[in-house]
Amino acid sequence: QMAQGLMIGLSLCLLVYSLSHGLTMRDGAYVFYAMSVGAIGLFFMAYHGLAAQYLWDDHEWLRRNAAPLMIFPGVIGGLLFLSKVLEVPSLSPRLSKAMSAGVVAAVLAGAAFVLGVMDYRGAHLAGTLLGPLPFVLGLPAAFMRARQGDRAAMYILAGWAAYAVGIFTMALFL
């Protein structure tokens, strides 16, 4: 429980920092990052049962379905953040289109799940397939930008190396 509390605390710190930085600097990239961090934090809280216990104990649908639902805004925020920070449209139009398609797929899957068109199993499968998408699509762009000497891309590569291990481990357990 202490490790989960630390993770939630770190997620909240990143969320507050990203939102405040995005609002003060008027940079949408930080809002996208906040969306991703917030959704991932809520995913882990829902997955471990903490969200059902502390956040939405009276909401039966969220208690049962929040974990797969939170994957979709995490993917959307991650793809939009990477596209903006790495300037993917000017780097690779094809990669930019793939990221845009990933955003659309996550929006449609999330909407289908919320509206009841997709059941839990379908949302689980969609989340498992879409979850690693920001890493898979962001990695080539980050490598290209890092070769050009972009420091932000180097930090993204270092952070995503650790994050990728977690994503793939969680995908195997779901």
Salt bridges, closest charged atoms under 4 A:
GLU60 OE1 - ARG63 NH2 3.65
GLU60 OE2 - ARG64 NE 3.27
GLU87 OE1 - ARG145 NH2 3.90
